[in-house]
Amino acid sequence: MMPRVDFYILDQADPAQRTHFCCRLAARAWREGLRVWIRTADAAMTERLDTALWTFDEASFIPHGTTALDGDNPIVINEADSPGALLINLGDSLAADWQQRDRIAEIITADEATRQAGRARYRDYQQAGAALQTHRIDH
């Protein structure tokens, strides 16, 4: 069965908005009992998200890390393949194992390069037969 793919379209180009929305989405998924892999584009993005998950919600602790720790980390942030029923894809391409996930979230900002890469991934998912949903997020 193909995973459900949700595209979250943010109305701003600010990368900080993408990071914050990603943190909110990962925290909500974790609270719902899902394991999450946040796939980043590079080590700098991994570091930014790792820091952001410690600080974005002062009222709660969101367990996460940059390695899976044999499945003990419920939210893993990195560029390499990692476990997780929910893949939050912040990379510029599809994850190699995307079809083995239950759900995929793509977070797209108003930045033109991010939009173009997101459109290409949308077409790839569509051509593969994935169930696609689009959500417009206004801040």
Residue pairs with C-beta under 8 A, 6 or more apart in sequence:
2 99
2 128
2 129
2 130
2 131
3 87
3 98
3 99
3 101
3 102
3 103
3 104
3 130
3 131
4 102
4 103
4 104
4 130
4 131
4 133
5 103
5 104
5 105
5 106
5 125
5 130
5 131
5 132
5 133
6 103
6 104
6 105
6 106
6 132
6 133
6 134
6 135
7 106
7 108
7 118
7 122
7 132
7 133
7 134
7 135
8 21
8 25
8 105
8 106
8 107
8 108
8 135
8 137
9 108
9 134
9 135
9 136
9 137
10 17
10 18
10 21
10 107
10 108
10 109
10 110
10 137
10 139
11 110
11 136
11 137
11 138
11 139
12 109
12 110
12 139
13 109
13 110
13 111
13 114
14 109
15 109
15 111
17 109
17 139
18 90
18 107
18 109
18 114
19 48
19 49
19 52
20 52
20 56
21 107
21 137
22 38
22 49
22 52
22 88
22 90
22 107
23 49
23 52
23 53
23 56
23 57
23 62
24 56
25 88
25 105
25 107
26 36
26 38
26 53
26 62
26 64
26 75
26 88
27 53
27 56
27 57
27 60
27 62
29 36
29 86
30 36
30 62
30 63
30 74
30 75
34 84
34 85
34 86
34 102
34 103
35 71
35 74
35 75
35 76
35 83
35 84
35 85
35 86
36 74
36 75
36 76
36 84
36 85
36 86
36 87
36 88
37 76
37 78
37 81
37 82
37 83
37 84
37 86
37 87
37 88
38 49
38 75
38 76
38 77
38 78
38 88
38 90
39 78
39 79
39 82
39 87
39 88
39 89
39 90
39 91
39 95
40 46
40 49
40 77
40 78
40 79
40 90
40 91
41 79
41 90
41 91
41 92
42 79
43 79
45 90
46 66
46 77
46 78
46 79
49 77
49 90
50 64
50 65
50 66
50 77
53 62
53 64
53 75
53 77
54 62
62 75
63 73
63 74
63 75
64 73
64 74
64 75
64 76
64 77
65 73
65 75
65 76
65 77
66 76
66 77
66 78
67 73
67 76
67 78
68 76
68 82
68 83
71 83
75 84
76 82
76 83
76 84
79 91
81 95
81 96
81 97
84 101
85 101
85 102
85 103
86 101
86 102
86 103
86 104
86 105
87 95
87 98
87 101
87 103
87 104
87 105
88 104
88 105
88 107
89 95
89 98
89 104
89 105
89 106
89 121
90 107
92 117
93 117
93 121
94 121
94 124
94 125
95 101
98 104
98 125
99 128
104 125
104 130
106 118
106 121
106 122
108 114
108 115
108 118
109 115
122 132
125 132
126 132
